[in-house]
Amino acid sequence: MINQVTLVGRLTRDPELKKTPEGTAVTNITLAVNRQYRNHNGDIDADFVQCTLWRKDAEYTCRYCRKGDVVGITGRLQTRHYEKEGRRVYVTEVVAESIRFLSGKSHDSMPQHKREEAAIEIS
């Protein structure tokens, strides 16, 4: 079986770092990914994809990325569900296996040794 997703898009808000009860770093982001065609009004629509990043990927993303930054994510599609007000709610998201920061401004403001460290850690 194959479950592989590759996305390039813009962050819709600043990422926020959270910790699990065990202390594992995690962040949930939403990527706005433009479609490859124009709609009937001539506009380009976007899909808003929920993504979850863990550990160093989460830490570096929260440290160096802001709303509007372009990132590339590879990962897997995952579904889960939970109960809310007696109803089962399903969630489909991308669990990131790697992330690349593609906005020049985030890397330009990052010291060179941190850029190299981030590239090594996130890969």
MDAnalysis code that builds the backbone (N, CA, C; Angstrom):
import MDAnalysis as mda
import numpy as np

u = mda.Universe.empty(369, n_residues=123, atom_resindex=np.repeat(np.arange(123), 3), trajectory=True)
u.add_TopologyAttr("name", ["N", "CA", "C"] * 123)
u.add_TopologyAttr("resid", np.arange(1, 124))
u.add_TopologyAttr("resname", ["MET", "ILE", "ASN", "GLN", "VAL", "THR", "LEU", "VAL", "GLY", "ARG", "LEU", "THR", "ARG", "ASP", "PRO", "GLU", "LEU", "LYS", "LYS", "THR", "PRO", "GLU", "GLY", "THR", "ALA", "VAL", "THR", "ASN", "ILE", "THR", "LEU", "ALA", "VAL", "ASN", "ARG", "GLN", "TYR", "ARG", "ASN", "HIS", "ASN", "GLY", "ASP", "ILE", "ASP", "ALA", "ASP", "PHE", "VAL", "GLN", "CYS", "THR", "LEU", "TRP", "ARG", "LYS", "ASP", "ALA", "GLU", "TYR", "THR", "CYS", "ARG", "TYR", "CYS", "ARG", "LYS", "GLY", "ASP", "VAL", "VAL", "GLY", "ILE", "THR", "GLY", "ARG", "LEU", "GLN", "THR", "ARG", "HIS", "TYR", "GLU", "LYS", "GLU", "GLY", "ARG", "ARG", "VAL", "TYR", "VAL", "THR", "GLU", "VAL", "VAL", "ALA", "GLU", "SER", "ILE", "ARG", "PHE", "LEU", "SER", "GLY", "LYS", "SER", "HIS", "ASP", "SER", "MET", "PRO", "GLN", "HIS", "LYS", "ARG", "GLU", "GLU", "ALA", "ALA", "ILE", "GLU", "ILE", "SER"])
u.atoms.positions = np.array([
    [0.831, -1.174, 0.000],
    [0.000, 0.000, 0.000],
    [0.880, 1.243, 0.000],
    [0.378, 2.305, -0.615],
    [1.105, 3.572, -0.652],
    [0.224, 4.656, -0.042],
    [0.777, 5.387, 0.882],
    [0.106, 6.532, 1.484],
    [1.146, 7.622, 1.613],
    [1.273, 8.454, 0.564],
    [2.288, 9.502, 0.540],
    [1.679, 10.779, -0.009],
    [1.939, 11.874, 0.697],
    [1.401, 13.178, 0.322],
    [2.550, 14.169, 0.235],
    [2.545, 15.006, -0.803],
    [3.499, 16.101, -0.938],
    [2.712, 17.373, -1.188],
    [2.938, 18.391, -0.359],
    [2.217, 19.655, -0.463],
    [3.187, 20.822, -0.403],
    [2.878, 21.866, -1.146],
    [3.565, 23.152, -1.009],
    [2.468, 24.191, -0.881],
    [2.539, 24.954, 0.197],
    [1.509, 25.959, 0.427],
    [1.954, 26.984, 1.454],
    [1.029, 27.912, 1.750],
    [1.299, 28.980, 2.712],
    [0.612, 28.692, 4.038],
    [1.302, 29.022, 5.123],
    [0.706, 28.892, 6.449],
    [-0.420, 29.917, 6.598],
    [-1.549, 29.484, 7.125],
    [-2.698, 30.386, 7.274],
    [-2.664, 31.159, 8.585],
    [-1.802, 30.746, 9.522],
    [-1.641, 31.461, 10.795],
    [-0.287, 31.086, 11.381],
    [0.147, 31.841, 12.376],
    [1.397, 31.515, 13.057],
    [1.255, 30.164, 13.763],
    [2.228, 29.286, 13.619],
    [2.154, 27.996, 14.325],
    [2.372, 28.192, 15.823],
    [1.708, 27.355, 16.620],
    [1.844, 27.390, 18.076],
    [2.328, 26.032, 18.561],
    [3.379, 26.054, 19.363],
    [3.951, 24.819, 19.883],
    [3.148, 24.348, 21.090],
    [2.824, 23.069, 21.088],
    [2.151, 22.436, 22.216],
    [2.971, 21.227, 22.628],
    [2.711, 20.731, 23.813],
    [3.392, 19.538, 24.315],
    [2.338, 18.520, 24.744],
    [2.600, 17.262, 24.447],
    [1.729, 16.195, 24.935],
    [1.984, 16.027, 26.433],
    [1.131, 15.291, 27.137],
    [1.392, 15.039, 28.562],
    [2.758, 14.387, 28.808],
    [3.281, 13.669, 27.820],
    [4.596, 13.035, 27.937],
    [5.735, 13.998, 27.606],
    [5.402, 15.207, 27.139],
    [6.413, 16.210, 26.824],
    [6.846, 16.257, 25.376],
    [6.174, 15.551, 24.486],
    [6.524, 15.541, 23.067],
    [5.977, 16.796, 22.392],
    [6.829, 17.492, 21.632],
    [6.432, 18.704, 20.929],
    [5.530, 18.366, 19.753],
    [4.483, 19.168, 19.554],
    [3.555, 18.980, 18.441],
    [2.974, 20.335, 18.045],
    [2.682, 20.498, 16.772],
    [1.955, 21.673, 16.305],
    [1.021, 21.257, 15.178],
    [-0.104, 21.931, 15.112],
    [-1.073, 21.717, 14.034],
    [-1.103, 22.979, 13.195],
    [-0.910, 22.815, 11.902],
    [-0.925, 23.955, 10.996],
    [-1.947, 23.703, 9.892],
    [-2.331, 24.781, 9.239],
    [-3.177, 24.686, 8.062],
    [-2.415, 25.290, 6.898],
    [-2.307, 24.534, 5.804],
    [-1.652, 25.017, 4.591],
    [-2.691, 25.403, 3.558],
    [-2.566, 26.589, 3.003],
    [-3.384, 27.009, 1.870],
    [-2.629, 26.611, 0.607],
    [-3.199, 25.677, -0.145],
    [-2.552, 25.136, -1.339],
    [-3.390, 25.530, -2.555],
    [-2.796, 26.346, -3.429],
    [-3.531, 26.801, -4.614],
    [-3.820, 25.648, -5.556],
    [-4.996, 25.703, -6.168],
    [-5.337, 24.730, -7.199],
    [-4.662, 25.116, -8.509],
    [-4.617, 24.174, -9.436],
    [-3.876, 24.379, -10.685],
    [-4.711, 25.005, -11.803],
    [-5.919, 25.404, -11.486],
    [-6.797, 25.967, -12.515],
    [-7.608, 27.116, -11.918],
    [-8.221, 27.907, -12.805],
    [-9.049, 29.032, -12.363],
    [-10.517, 28.610, -12.344],
    [-11.269, 29.203, -11.430],
    [-12.701, 28.900, -11.358],
    [-13.460, 29.694, -12.415],
    [-14.777, 29.620, -12.412],
    [-15.592, 30.277, -13.449],
    [-15.489, 31.797, -13.396],
    [-15.010, 32.370, -12.275],
    [-14.819, 33.819, -12.172],
    [-13.402, 34.245, -12.543],
    [-12.567, 33.270, -12.892],
    [-11.184, 33.563, -13.247],
    [-10.238, 33.617, -12.055],
    [-10.740, 33.275, -10.867],
    [-9.910, 33.294, -9.659],
    [-9.299, 31.915, -9.418],
    [-8.190, 31.914, -8.715],
    [-7.563, 30.657, -8.326],
    [-8.039, 30.319, -6.917],
    [-8.689, 29.185, -6.769],
    [-9.141, 28.722, -5.461],
    [-7.999, 28.008, -4.746],
    [-8.174, 27.840, -3.443],
    [-7.174, 27.123, -2.644],
    [-7.870, 26.083, -1.786],
    [-7.157, 25.031, -1.488],
    [-7.605, 24.039, -0.520],
    [-6.855, 24.312, 0.779],
    [-7.528, 24.107, 1.895],
    [-6.937, 24.347, 3.202],
    [-6.759, 22.996, 3.881],
    [-5.494, 22.582, 4.008],
    [-5.167, 21.235, 4.442],
    [-4.601, 21.277, 5.865],
    [-5.206, 20.485, 6.739],
    [-4.734, 20.370, 8.124],
    [-3.524, 19.449, 8.153],
    [-2.459, 19.883, 8.858],
    [-1.231, 19.099, 8.965],
    [-0.766, 19.070, 10.417],
    [-0.206, 17.943, 10.818],
    [0.344, 17.789, 12.163],
    [1.832, 17.508, 12.053],
    [2.618, 18.254, 12.825],
    [4.068, 18.073, 12.856],
    [4.475, 17.713, 14.274],
    [5.454, 16.825, 14.385],
    [5.904, 16.315, 15.681],
    [7.370, 16.627, 15.915],
    [7.761, 16.668, 17.168],
    [9.125, 16.752, 17.668],
    [9.892, 17.931, 17.082],
    [11.088, 17.682, 16.522],
    [11.925, 18.780, 16.012],
    [11.245, 19.523, 14.867],
    [10.504, 18.801, 14.017],
    [9.771, 19.485, 12.944],
    [8.836, 20.534, 13.530],
    [8.126, 20.198, 14.591],
    [7.200, 21.125, 15.243],
    [7.970, 22.290, 15.865],
    [9.047, 21.983, 16.571],
    [9.819, 23.031, 17.248],
    [10.395, 24.038, 16.258],
    [11.045, 23.552, 15.197],
    [11.646, 24.459, 14.219],
    [10.584, 25.245, 13.446],
    [9.472, 24.617, 13.127],
    [8.418, 25.326, 12.408],
    [7.880, 26.470, 13.254],
    [7.650, 26.224, 14.531],
    [7.149, 27.284, 15.418],
    [8.189, 28.380, 15.624],
    [9.445, 28.009, 15.629],
    [10.508, 28.990, 15.857],
    [10.748, 29.871, 14.632],
    [10.692, 29.305, 13.426],
    [11.145, 30.036, 12.253],
    [10.068, 30.409, 11.236],
    [8.844, 29.931, 11.387],
    [7.819, 30.198, 10.380],
    [6.704, 31.069, 10.946],
    [6.101, 31.868, 10.077],
    [4.994, 32.741, 10.436],
    [3.911, 32.651, 9.366],
    [2.764, 33.205, 9.686],
    [1.647, 33.245, 8.757],
    [2.125, 33.789, 7.400],
    [1.722, 33.102, 6.339],
    [2.076, 33.529, 4.986],
    [3.337, 32.893, 4.435],
    [4.161, 32.297, 5.294],
    [5.384, 31.646, 4.814],
    [5.037, 30.413, 3.975],
    [5.866, 30.154, 2.980],
    [5.685, 28.986, 2.116],
    [6.519, 27.837, 2.671],
    [5.872, 26.680, 2.812],
    [6.569, 25.476, 3.269],
    [6.190, 24.313, 2.362],
    [7.086, 23.334, 2.302],
    [6.814, 22.086, 1.606],
    [6.765, 20.964, 2.625],
    [5.756, 20.135, 2.538],
    [5.584, 19.042, 3.488],
    [5.431, 17.732, 2.731],
    [6.105, 16.704, 3.205],
    [5.823, 15.343, 2.761],
    [5.362, 14.575, 3.992],
    [4.426, 13.681, 3.779],
    [3.897, 12.915, 4.901],
    [2.885, 11.902, 4.437],
    [2.005, 11.551, 5.364],
    [0.986, 10.551, 5.049],
    [-0.383, 11.088, 5.442],
    [-1.396, 10.658, 4.726],
    [-2.774, 11.007, 5.022],
    [-3.271, 10.095, 6.126],
    [-3.946, 10.693, 7.102],
    [-4.433, 9.912, 8.232],
    [-5.825, 10.397, 8.626],
    [-6.680, 9.475, 8.990],
    [-8.008, 9.831, 9.488],
    [-8.135, 9.385, 10.935],
    [-8.911, 10.131, 11.691],
    [-9.206, 9.792, 13.080],
    [-10.606, 10.301, 13.385],
    [-11.126, 9.921, 14.539],
    [-12.447, 10.408, 14.924],
    [-12.516, 10.592, 16.438],
    [-13.469, 11.424, 16.840],
    [-13.711, 11.644, 18.254],
    [-15.199, 11.935, 18.428],
    [-15.650, 11.891, 19.661],
    [-17.055, 12.151, 19.975],
    [-17.232, 13.593, 20.423],
    [-18.231, 14.265, 19.888],
    [-18.559, 15.632, 20.297],
    [-20.073, 15.748, 20.359],
    [-20.574, 16.023, 21.549],
    [-22.011, 16.164, 21.773],
    [-22.774, 14.937, 21.272],
    [-22.216, 13.765, 21.535],
    [-22.862, 12.514, 21.165],
    [-22.758, 12.143, 19.700],
    [-22.024, 12.928, 18.916],
    [-21.853, 12.636, 17.484],
    [-20.402, 12.317, 17.209],
    [-20.189, 11.403, 16.297],
    [-18.833, 11.046, 15.891],
    [-18.371, 12.048, 14.825],
    [-17.204, 12.667, 15.080],
    [-16.624, 13.651, 14.166],
    [-15.367, 13.040, 13.560],
    [-15.263, 13.051, 12.237],
    [-14.109, 12.504, 11.535],
    [-13.182, 13.637, 11.100],
    [-11.892, 13.390, 11.214],
    [-10.875, 14.356, 10.822],
    [-9.914, 13.660, 9.864],
    [-9.612, 14.319, 8.760],
    [-8.593, 13.842, 7.826],
    [-7.477, 14.874, 7.830],
    [-6.253, 14.425, 8.019],
    [-5.121, 15.341, 8.117],
    [-3.882, 14.696, 7.524],
    [-2.876, 15.516, 7.297],
    [-1.570, 15.038, 6.850],
    [-0.659, 15.027, 8.065],
    [-0.071, 13.881, 8.349],
    [0.939, 13.772, 9.402],
    [2.292, 13.914, 8.702],
    [2.986, 14.998, 9.012],
    [4.228, 15.326, 8.309],
    [5.357, 14.400, 8.712],
    [6.114, 13.974, 7.711],
    [7.334, 13.203, 7.944],
    [8.559, 14.072, 7.720],
    [8.407, 15.133, 6.909],
    [9.479, 16.118, 6.737],
    [8.861, 17.429, 6.274],
    [9.580, 18.511, 6.552],
    [9.124, 19.839, 6.152],
    [10.323, 20.628, 5.665],
    [10.098, 21.447, 4.666],
    [11.122, 22.352, 4.127],
    [10.569, 23.770, 4.186],
    [11.386, 24.694, 4.679],
    [11.002, 26.106, 4.717],
    [11.406, 26.730, 3.383],
    [10.449, 27.243, 2.643],
    [10.705, 27.726, 1.287],
    [10.648, 29.232, 1.154],
    [10.179, 29.941, 2.178],
    [10.153, 31.398, 2.151],
    [11.537, 31.920, 2.459],
    [12.048, 32.771, 1.563],
    [13.383, 33.321, 1.763],
    [13.511, 34.160, 3.012],
    [12.469, 34.902, 3.369],
    [12.590, 35.824, 4.495],
    [12.822, 35.109, 5.812],
    [12.201, 33.954, 6.032],
    [12.406, 33.222, 7.284],
    [13.848, 32.757, 7.390],
    [14.395, 32.255, 6.289],
    [15.770, 31.791, 6.322],
    [16.746, 32.957, 6.364],
    [16.423, 34.081, 5.700],
    [17.321, 35.219, 5.709],
    [17.466, 35.795, 7.109],
    [16.408, 35.737, 7.915],
    [16.482, 36.273, 9.267],
    [17.088, 35.269, 10.244],
    [17.295, 34.046, 9.817],
    [17.856, 32.996, 10.660],
    [19.380, 33.014, 10.514],
    [20.130, 33.004, 11.619],
    [21.588, 32.948, 11.503],
    [22.028, 31.725, 10.701],
    [23.166, 31.846, 10.006],
    [23.646, 30.781, 9.124],
    [23.776, 29.456, 9.860],
    [24.362, 29.430, 11.063],
    [24.547, 28.164, 11.766],
    [23.204, 27.551, 12.141],
    [22.176, 28.364, 12.389],
    [20.846, 27.840, 12.693],
    [20.185, 27.287, 11.425],
    [20.439, 27.931, 10.263],
    [19.896, 27.424, 8.996],
    [20.428, 26.027, 8.722],
    [21.729, 25.854, 8.924],
    [22.337, 24.546, 8.688],
    [21.802, 23.518, 9.689],
    [21.673, 23.937, 10.953],
    [21.150, 23.051, 11.986],
    [19.707, 22.635, 11.659],
    [18.881, 23.597, 11.224],
    [17.488, 23.309, 10.890],
    [17.413, 22.342, 9.694],
    [18.254, 22.574, 8.690],
    [18.236, 21.713, 7.506],
    [18.628, 20.288, 7.874],
    [19.590, 20.144, 8.768],
    [20.030, 18.812, 9.177],
    [18.963, 18.143, 10.031],
    [18.426, 18.856, 11.021],
    [17.467, 18.294, 11.963],
    [16.149, 17.905, 11.291],
    [15.688, 18.740, 10.356],
    [14.362, 18.533, 9.778],
    [14.388, 17.480, 8.693],
    [15.484, 17.303, 8.026],
    [15.538, 16.349, 6.909],
    [15.285, 14.942, 7.350],
])
